[in-house]
Amino acid sequence: MRSSSLALLFAAAAIGLTDGAPRAAAQPKDGVVEETFRTADGVELYGKFSPSTNKTVAARSAPVVVLMYEPGLGNDLKKGDWGALTKKLNEEGYHVYQFDWRGHGKSTDIKDPDRFWLKSLYLNGTQANGAPNAYIKGGPGKPLKDKLSIKEVTNATKFFPAYAMDLAAVRYQLDTKNDNGDLNTSSIYLVGVGDTAGLGLAWLTMEWKRPAVKPGDNQLAIAGAAGAARYDFIGQELRGDFDEAGQDYAGAVWLSASRPASMPSTVMKTWVSKTTFAPQLRNNTPMLYLYGDKDAKGKADAAFYFNEVLVADPKKGSTLAPLKQTFVRGLEGGGADRGLKLLGNNAVKAEDTILKFLKEVQKERQRTASKQRKYENSYGVNLYYFGLR
């Protein structure tokens, strides 16, 4: 990691940006692929893949940026001005992937109702003790319900952890494209809004508990002998000689990061501190927390992630080293605007700030070779394992 270069780049509170060119507000249409893919619990998600338009970067070696809007009533991937950011990323050689969360936008079909309602992987085989599906109005019913709308969720807070299943499916979909030569999942970047900062942190933690490449039979035999199950769900202890999927996440940017009500501070802190979870996350995934320069809540929540979760600037005497590749910054001109309102604003230039950060990180990742992932299905998530109840 070129931490010294990143530190210099973001040393000042205000980053000098000189690109004054007009920015397109429309989503680029050329080459965009709309598709559907399925979660481990049977929900069909809608996704949109915007390929790099930079001809000097081979498609199979180009990194991918996953854009995440905040789940919630009235939200979908069409809301907000993602177009300017997508266009800039594509021009610089990044693929971009967007998707609708379960129950949002075009992700409303339950293609496997039996699995969704009766054989959920949320708790490794049981729907007991308040699994997220218990908060969907109407329940399974007879016949089994085959539609899902965020409007029917009776407790959005307790349902929130279920979106981790969507992120697991997104990773599988990207790995499928990787194996087809469409992109390189050895370098994945995340750009999210609001509560996706906590959800994204959970996703990163989960990926450090999963092999990056589907284990072969010999590896599984060795792992099984050591007491580990087959890796069709997480979390479980990794047993055997595996590279963790968490290594593939090159960096993350969070706009107006907030703290999900369903993810207690004490739980999030354990993800990057306990050896049973993902202490490697802290040093391996550079992060940038951005907020409007007059947004007091955004500033406070970013400080929480920076100081309390990642402990990026540890106190004297700590055994942790300071992080020189993770930053908290107020966007000059952003005022009290939050989240997606910071995009598409020529005065704020949030897109330029994001791109500068990603480009600096990517200098150290550009030679990271693609590898065949070989997974055949999306994996399930045992939410209780990660303290998400």
N, C-alpha and C positions, 0 to 999 in steps of 0.2 A: 504494500500500500504506500502510495506516495503521500504520506501524511503531512510532510513538511510543505509540499506544494498546496495541499488543501488548506492547511492552516494559514498560509500566506494569503490564499485566495479569499478566505472568509475572516481574516483578522479584524477588518474594520466593520463597524456596525452597519454602515451603508456601503454597499458594493457598487463600484463604479461600472456603469453599463453604458456602452456607447452605440449600441445598435438601435438606430432610430427608424429603421425601415418599417413601413406599415405591415400589420399582421392580419392574416386572414381570419375571419370569424367562423367560416363554414368548415365543416368536417370534410377532409379530402375524400373524393369518391373513387378515384382511379385505383383499381386493384384491391379495394376493400372487400373482405370476405365476411359475409354473415353466416353464422352457423349455430347449431345446437349441439349440446353435449350433456351427458348424464352424470349426476352425482351418485355416490355409493348407496344412497338411500332412495334412489329412484326418481329424483326430480330432474326435469329437462330444463337446462339453463340456456339462455340465448347469449351468444358472444359475437364480437365484431373484431376482426383482425385487420389492422391497417399496416401494410408492409412498408419497409424502408423504401424511399425513393432515391436514395443516394447510390448511384451506379458504381461508385468506387469501393463499396462494401458488399461483399458476397452475402447473399441472403442467408445461407446456411451458417455463416459465422457471425451474423449481426445479433446483438443483444436485443432483449424484448423488455418493454416497459409496460407494467400492468397498472391501469388507471382505475381507482376505486372511489365511487361516490359513496356518501353515507347512507346506509339503509334507513328507510323510514317512509311513512305514508306520503305519497305524492312524488317520491323520488324515482328516477330511472336514469339510464345512461344518456338519455337525450337532454336531460336537464343540466343547465350550466354550459359555459363556454369552454368546452374541452378542445374545440377545433384548432385554435391557434397553437396550443401546446402540442397537439398531435402532429400538426403540419411541421413545426420546427423539429420535433423529434425525428420524424420521417426523413426530413431533409438532411439531418446530421447522421443518418445511418442506423437509427433505432426502429425496430418494429414496435407497434403499439397494440395492446390487447385490452378491450373493454368488455364488460359483461353485466347482465342484470342479475341481481341477487334473487334468490327464491322468493316468489310472491310479488316480485316487482316487474314492471315493464312487460317484456315478452317471456319472462320465466315463470309461467303459471301452471304448467302441465306436470302432473304427477304420473309419470309413465309406468311406474311399478308400484301401484297402490298397496299391494300386499307387503312389499318390503318397507315402504314408507311408514305404514301404520302399524304393522304387526311384527316386523323383523328389523326394527331400526338398529343401526350401528352406533347410535349416539352413546349408548352405555354398554357397548360390546355385547349386544344381544338382548337387552331388556329396555322396556319403555317405563320402568318403574321409577319412583322417587322424583317425579317432576321433570321428565325429559321435555325438551322444547315443544314437541308435538302436542303435549297436553294443553298448550295455550292457543291452539287453533280452534276457533269456534266450530262447533258441530262434530268435532272428533271424526273418527273413521266412519261411523254410521254403516248402514247396509242399504245398497251396495257401497263398497269402499269409495270414498270420495277421491276424485281424480283431478281436482283443481285446487290451487293454493293462491290466496291473495293476502297481501299484507293487511288489507282492510279487515280480514277475519281473525287476525291475531289479537287475542284478548289481553296479553301482557307482553308488550314489545321488549321490555327489559329482560324478562326471563327467556324470551324466545331468541334473543340476540346471539347467544353462543352457537346456535344452529348454523349461522353463516360460515362457520369454520369448515363445514362440510362442502360449501360452495367453493371455497378457496382450494380445498384439496382437489376438487374436480377441475378447477382452472389449471392447477399444476399438471394434472394428468393430460389435459387437452394440449397444453404447451409442450409437454414431453412427446406427445404424439406428433406434433408438428416438427419438433426437433428431430425425431427419428425419420421423418419424411424429408428432411433437408430444408425446411422452410425457415428455421431460426435456430438460435443457439441458447438452450436453457442452462448453459454453464455461466451465463451472466444475465440474471433477472433483476430488474429494478422495480420498485414499488412507489407509486405516487398516490396518496390517499388524502381524504378529507375527514375532519372531525373524529368521530368514534372509530373510524377505520385505523387510526393510529394504534389503539389498543388491540383491535382485531388483527391487524397486520403483525403486531408483536407476538400475538398468540400463534399466528400462522408460522412465523419464523421459528418460534420455539418448537412447534410440532415438526417442522422440517428437519430439525437437528435430531429428531428421534426416528428418522426414516432413512433407509439406504438410498443413495442417489441413483443407483442402478439396480434393477430388479435382481435379487440374489439368485445365483444358479443353484441347481439341486445339491451340489456338494457343499456350498456355503450354508444352505438351509439345513442340511443334515448335521453339520457341525454346530450351527446355532441351536438346532433342536435338541441336540445332545446336551447343550449347556442350559436347557430349560426355557428357550425362547420359542414363541409360536411363529407361524409363517407371517410375513409382513404384509398382511392385507388390511390392517388397521393400525392406528397409533392411538395412544402411546403404549409403548412397552420398551423394556430395556433392549438396546442393541447388543447382540451377542455375536461375535465373529468379526472378521476383517472387512468392514464396510466403510466406504466414504459416505459421510452424511450429506443428505440433500440440502441442508442449511448452508453448505459452502457455496451453493450456486447463486445465492442472493447477494448481488454486488453492492446494492445501496438502496436507501429509501428516503423519500421526501414526504413530509406530513404538513398539510395546510390546515392551520387552526386546529391542531391536535386537541382532542378532548378525551375525557376519561369515561369509558362506558360504565354505566351503573351496575351492570352484571359482572364486572371484572374488578373485584376489590383490590385496592392498592397493595395490600399485603400479598395477594396472589401474584400480581404482575411482577412484583419485586423478586419473587422466588424464581421466576422463569430465567432470569439472567444472573442469579446468584447461586442457586443450588446445583451441585454437580449432577443431580439426577435429571435436570432439565437442559438448559442451553447456555452455560456460561461462555461458550465460544462466540455466541451471538454478539456480545459486547464489542469484541475486538475485530470481528470479521465483517460486520455490516455497517458501513458509514451511514450516518443519518443526518438529515437536515430538517429542523423544525422551523416553519415559517408562520408568521401571524401578522396581521395589520398592526402598524406601529402604535395605534391607540387602543388596541384590543387588550384590556387588562386580563380578561379570563384566558384568552389565547396565550398570552405571555406566561401566566401562572401555570397553565396546564403543560406548556412546552417545558417550563422549568422543572415540573414534576418528573417528566420522562427523562430529562437530561440529568438532573441531580439525584433523584431518588431511585429511579428504575435502572438507568444505565450507569449511574455514578460516574459521569464523564469527567467531572472535575473533583476527584476524591480529596478528602481532607488530609492534611499533613499527617504522616504516620501510617496511612492506609497501605495495605498490601497491593492495592490496585494502582495501575499506571494511568495517568491522564489520557483521555482519548483526544487525539489530534485530528481525527477525521469526522467527528460528530459535532454539530453546531446548532445553536438557537439564534434566530435572527428575526427582528421586526422589519417588515417591508415598508420602506418609506413611502408615504402617500397612500398606504392601505387603510389608514384611519381605523375605524371600528368594524370595518367589513370583515366577514368571516367566510372561510371555506371557499366555495366556488365563486363567490363574489370577488375574490382576489384575482381570478383569471379573466383574461380578456380586457384588462384595464391597461391602456398604454402608459398611464402615469406610474403604475405600480411595477410593471414589468416583471411579474412573478415568473412568467415563462422563461425569461432570460436567466433569472437567478437559478431556477431549477436546472436548466440546460447547462449552465456553467458548472454546477456541482456535479452533474452526471458525467459530463465530458472529462472532468479532472479525475474522477474515480475510474472511468473507463480506460484511461491511459494505462493503468496497471492490469486491466482485464482483457485488453484487445487481442492478446495472443492466447487466451484461455480456450483450449480446444473443446469442440463439441464431442459428446460421447453418446452412444446409443443407450437409451434408458430402458427399453424393452418391457415396460409395464403394460399389462393388458386390460386393466380396469382401474378406475379411480379407487382410492383407499378410503376407509371409514375412519371416523375420529371418535375416540372415547373421551368425551368432554370432561368426565369426572376425573380422569387421570391428571388433567391440567388444572384442576381446581375450579372448573366452570360448571356451576350447578344451577 
